Amino acid sequence: MTDAELAPLAPEYVRGIAPYVGGKPIEELAREHGLDPATIIKLASNENPRGPSPKALAAISAAAADITRYPDGNAYTLKQALARRFDVDADQIVLGNGSNDVLELVAQAYVRPGDHTVFSQHAFTVYPLATQARGARGIVVPARNFGHDLDAMRNAITPQTRVVFVANPNNPTGTWLNPVEIDRFLSHVPRDVLVVLDEAYNEYLKPEEQAHATRWIARYPHLVVTRSFSKAFGLAALRIGYGVMNARVADMLNRVRQPFNVNALAQAAALASLDDEGYVEESRRLNFEGMRQLEAGFNRLRLQFLPSRGNFILVRVGDAIAVYGKLLEHGVIVRPVGNYELPHWLRITVGLPRENERFLSALETALHA
């Protein structure tokens, strides 16, 4: 069978998917430009620049002795810790290979060919990808001030709608919704439509801005709250996230979840990270200071930027692809966001102070080259 004959064996909606492309790896840039990897800074993937918690590293080291064994497929100990933290039952928690995995599980369990999902323009690219992979139709609601227009999203719900995705804060725009707005929105969404509230960047919010959305699940059984250990907890390489939801919804997700989808090292590191509140607080503080550093630099360069509640910020640079290419030549990796219908903007992860300064210096050079 030829390649041309193999391709049509996949459904048309799968053949039409443009695969997700992550931020350029440091090693790839080093190969392409002959650079020393140690001199490259990566501010492209919203990673925590501090490195992981020492408690997480110690837990990984201890768990490594048993890597010949399969992990606990139900992640009992970690689920118990999360249940205590959020005052829910352990059977309301689903773990994923990153929170992306939980988003995919929702679509796999609840979305069929011909169904609809609803999400905002400029929202996380996994929402349309998970939708298209099931042969469903994604209804994209125009953004309001680069963020979610919840009233318009409510009006976009049809009898065929199965899932609504809401990101707070939103990636890549960094926009934020007041918890009061989200609560009101949930009260108007039909109970046969799941609302996925993606809070991957929740820990970067000021405590008074955090929605504590898991407390709403008792009132809104159609709510799924997803969180990640990849961002503020600094465990991106281990790929672990989770969702909190009604137990019946969790049961459906667990029916389609892959066995052992969260490895033992990730479980151990996540459990240890939950006990290191100081690490998360310091990450939040450094992120706030780094954000101010970048904003000051953009103001000095007279560049438009979007105020962000995440650990990243969008800046308008004109020909974003050209500027991105020039930054790569200087050993600085950022993220162009043309795939989010933002062709003139770059997304910058907040780095350590020296990384932020290095980026701003390279940006000034790139803009005037």
C-alpha positions in Angstrom: 0.0 0.0 0.0 1.4 3.4 -1.0 1.6 6.5 1.2 -1.1 8.1 -0.9 -3.4 5.1 -0.2 -2.6 5.1 3.5 -3.7 8.7 4.2 -7.4 8.3 3.4 -7.7 5.5 5.9 -7.9 8.2 8.6 -11.1 10.2 8.9 -11.2 13.4 7.0 -11.4 15.5 10.2 -8.2 13.9 11.5 -6.4 14.5 8.2 -7.3 18.1 8.5 -5.6 18.7 11.9 -2.6 20.8 12.0 -0.4 19.2 14.7 0.4 21.2 17.8 3.8 22.8 17.7 5.5 23.6 21.0 8.2 26.2 21.6 11.5 25.6 19.8 13.8 23.4 22.0 17.1 24.9 23.1 19.0 21.9 21.5 17.3 22.6 18.1 18.3 26.2 18.1 21.8 25.3 19.1 22.1 22.9 16.1 20.6 25.4 13.6 22.7 28.4 14.5 25.8 26.7 15.9 25.3 28.2 19.4 26.3 27.0 22.8 23.2 25.6 24.5 24.3 27.1 27.8 24.1 30.6 26.2 20.5 30.2 25.0 17.6 31.5 27.0 14.1 30.0 26.3 11.1 32.3 27.1 8.7 30.5 24.8 6.8 27.8 26.8 5.6 29.4 30.0 7.8 27.3 32.1 8.9 28.2 35.6 12.5 29.6 35.2 13.4 28.7 38.9 13.7 25.0 38.5 11.6 22.6 40.6 11.1 22.6 44.3 14.0 21.0 46.3 11.3 18.8 47.9 10.1 17.7 44.5 13.7 16.8 43.5 14.2 14.8 46.7 10.9 12.9 46.1 11.9 12.1 42.5 15.2 10.7 43.7 13.5 8.5 46.3 10.9 7.3 43.8 13.5 6.5 41.1 14.5 3.3 43.1 11.2 1.7 42.0 11.0 2.6 38.3 10.9 -1.0 37.4 7.4 -1.1 38.8 4.3 0.3 37.2 2.9 3.4 39.0 -0.2 3.3 41.0 -2.7 3.7 38.2 -5.3 5.3 40.5 -2.7 7.6 42.2 -4.3 7.0 45.6 -1.9 9.0 47.7 -1.8 12.1 45.4 -5.6 12.0 45.0 -6.1 11.9 48.7 -3.8 14.9 49.1 -5.7 16.9 46.4 -9.0 15.9 48.0 -7.9 17.3 51.3 -6.7 20.5 49.7 -10.0 21.1 47.9 -12.3 19.5 50.4 -13.8 17.1 47.8 -14.0 13.3 47.6 -11.1 11.6 45.9 -13.4 10.1 43.3 -14.0 13.7 42.0 -10.4 13.9 40.9 -8.9 12.8 37.5 -5.2 12.9 36.9 -3.7 13.5 33.5 -0.4 13.5 31.6 -0.5 17.3 32.0 -3.8 19.2 32.2 -3.9 18.9 28.4 -4.6 15.2 28.9 -7.7 16.0 31.1 -9.0 18.4 28.4 -8.6 15.6 25.8 -10.3 13.2 28.2 -13.3 15.5 28.5 -13.6 15.6 24.7 -13.1 11.9 24.3 -15.8 11.0 26.9 -18.4 13.6 25.9 -18.0 14.8 22.3 -19.2 12.9 19.3 -18.9 13.5 15.6 -21.3 16.3 14.7 -21.4 17.8 18.3 -20.4 21.3 19.1 -17.9 22.8 21.5 -17.7 26.5 22.3 -14.5 28.5 23.0 -13.2 32.0 22.6 -11.1 33.5 19.9 -7.4 33.6 21.0 -8.0 30.8 23.5 -5.7 27.8 24.0 -5.2 25.8 20.8 -5.9 22.5 22.5 -9.6 23.3 22.6 -10.0 23.3 18.8 -7.6 20.4 18.4 -9.5 18.2 20.8 -12.7 19.2 19.1 -11.6 18.4 15.6 -10.1 15.1 16.6 -13.6 13.9 17.5 -15.2 15.1 14.3 -17.0 17.8 16.1 -17.5 21.5 15.3 -15.8 24.2 17.3 -17.8 27.4 17.6 -15.3 30.2 18.0 -16.7 33.3 19.8 -15.0 36.6 18.9 -12.9 37.9 21.7 -13.7 41.1 23.7 -10.6 43.1 24.4 -8.5 40.0 23.6 -10.4 38.0 26.2 -13.5 35.9 26.8 -16.9 37.5 26.0 -18.9 35.3 28.4 -22.3 36.7 27.3 -21.6 35.9 23.7 -20.3 32.5 24.6 -23.5 31.7 26.4 -25.5 32.8 23.4 -23.4 30.6 21.1 -24.5 27.4 22.9 -26.7 25.3 20.7 -28.7 22.1 21.3 -25.7 20.3 19.9 -23.2 21.8 22.3 -21.6 19.4 24.7 -18.6 21.3 26.1 -17.7 25.0 26.7 -14.0 25.7 27.3 -13.1 28.8 29.4 -9.5 29.6 30.3 -8.7 31.8 33.3 -6.2 33.3 33.0 -6.2 32.8 29.2 -3.2 31.6 27.3 -1.8 33.4 25.2 -3.4 36.7 26.0 -3.1 36.7 29.8 -6.6 38.1 30.2 -8.5 37.4 33.4 -12.2 37.0 34.3 -13.5 38.1 37.7 -14.9 35.1 39.6 -18.2 36.8 39.9 -18.5 36.9 36.1 -17.7 33.2 35.9 -20.2 32.3 38.6 -22.9 34.2 36.8 -22.0 32.5 33.5 -22.2 29.0 35.1 -25.6 29.8 36.4 -26.9 30.4 32.8 -25.3 27.4 31.1 -27.6 24.5 30.6 -26.8 21.6 33.0 -26.4 19.2 30.0 -23.4 21.2 28.8 -20.1 20.7 30.5 -18.1 23.8 31.3 -14.3 23.2 31.5 -12.6 26.0 33.5 -9.0 25.8 32.6 -7.0 27.2 35.5 -3.4 26.2 34.5 -2.1 29.6 35.6 -4.2 29.9 38.7 -1.3 29.9 41.1 0.2 33.1 39.5 -2.9 35.1 40.4 -3.0 37.1 43.6 -4.8 35.1 46.3 -7.7 37.6 46.3 -8.1 37.1 42.5 -8.3 33.3 42.6 -11.8 31.9 42.0 -11.6 28.8 44.3 -13.8 27.3 41.6 -13.7 23.8 43.0 -16.1 25.0 45.7 -18.7 25.6 43.0 -18.9 22.0 41.8 -21.5 21.2 44.4 -23.8 23.9 42.9 -22.7 23.3 39.3 -22.3 19.6 38.6 -21.6 20.4 35.0 -18.4 22.2 36.0 -14.9 20.7 35.4 -11.9 22.6 36.8 -8.5 21.7 35.4 -5.1 22.6 37.0 -1.5 21.9 36.1 1.8 21.2 37.9 3.7 22.4 34.9 3.6 26.1 35.5 4.0 27.5 39.0 5.0 24.1 40.5 7.8 23.8 37.9 7.2 20.2 36.8 6.7 20.7 33.1 9.0 17.8 32.0 7.1 15.3 34.2 3.7 16.1 32.6 1.2 16.0 35.3 -2.1 17.8 35.8 -5.5 17.1 37.2 -9.2 17.9 37.0 -11.8 18.3 39.8 -15.4 17.6 38.9 -18.6 15.8 39.8 -17.9 12.1 40.6 -20.1 10.9 37.8 -18.2 13.0 35.3 -14.9 11.7 36.7 -16.2 8.2 36.2 -16.8 8.8 32.5 -13.3 10.3 32.1 -11.7 7.4 33.9 -13.4 5.0 31.5 -11.4 6.5 28.6 -8.3 7.4 30.4 -5.2 5.3 29.6 -4.0 3.0 32.4 -0.9 4.4 34.1 -1.2 7.8 32.3 0.7 9.5 35.1 4.1 8.1 35.9 5.5 7.4 39.4 8.1 10.1 39.4 5.5 12.7 38.4 3.1 11.5 41.2 5.9 11.7 43.8 7.1 15.1 42.7 3.5 16.5 42.6 2.8 15.2 46.1 6.0 16.8 47.5 5.2 20.1 45.6 1.8 20.4 47.3 3.7 20.6 50.6 6.0 23.4 49.5 3.8 26.4 49.6 6.9 28.6 50.0 8.1 27.6 46.6 4.9 28.6 44.9 4.7 31.9 46.8 8.3 32.8 45.8 7.5 31.8 42.2 4.5 34.1 42.3 6.6 37.0 43.7 9.4 36.6 41.2 6.9 36.4 38.4 5.2 39.7 39.5 8.6 41.4 39.6 9.6 40.0 36.3 6.4 41.1 34.7 7.0 44.7 35.9 10.5 44.5 34.5 9.2 43.5 31.0 6.4 46.0 31.1 9.0 48.8 31.9 11.1 47.6 29.0 8.2 47.6 26.6 7.2 51.1 27.7 10.8 52.3 27.1 10.7 50.8 23.6 7.2 52.3 23.1 5.7 48.9 22.4 2.0 47.9 23.0 1.5 45.0 25.4 -1.4 43.3 27.0 -1.5 43.3 30.9 -1.3 39.7 31.9 -2.3 37.6 34.9 -0.2 34.6 33.8 3.6 34.0 33.7 3.8 35.4 30.2 3.0 38.6 28.3 2.0 39.5 24.7 3.9 42.4 23.0 3.1 43.8 19.6 6.3 44.1 17.5 5.0 44.5 13.9 6.4 41.7 11.7 6.5 39.1 14.5 8.0 36.3 12.5 10.9 38.5 11.3 11.5 39.8 14.9 11.3 36.2 16.2 13.9 35.1 13.7 16.3 37.9 14.7 15.9 37.0 18.4 16.8 33.4 17.5 20.0 34.6 16.0 20.8 36.2 19.4 20.1 33.0 21.2 16.7 34.1 22.6 13.6 31.8 22.0 10.1 33.4 22.4 6.8 32.4 20.9 5.1 33.9 17.8 1.3 33.6 18.0 0.1 33.9 14.5 -1.7 30.6 14.9 -3.9 32.4 17.5 -4.9 35.1 15.0 -2.3 37.5 16.5 0.3 37.8 13.7 1.9 41.0 15.0 2.5 39.8 18.5 5.0 37.7 20.4 4.4 35.9 23.6 7.2 36.1 26.2 7.5 33.9 29.2 8.6 35.8 32.3 12.1 34.7 33.1 14.7 35.4 35.8 15.8 39.0 36.0 19.0 38.4 33.9 16.9 36.5 31.3 14.4 39.3 31.0 17.1 41.9 30.6 18.9 39.8 28.0 15.6 39.5 26.0 14.9 43.2 26.2 18.4 44.0 24.9 18.0 41.5 22.1 14.6 42.8 21.3 15.8 46.4 21.0 18.5 45.3 18.6 16.1 43.1 16.6 13.6 46.0 16.2 16.3 48.4 14.9 18.2 46.0 12.7 
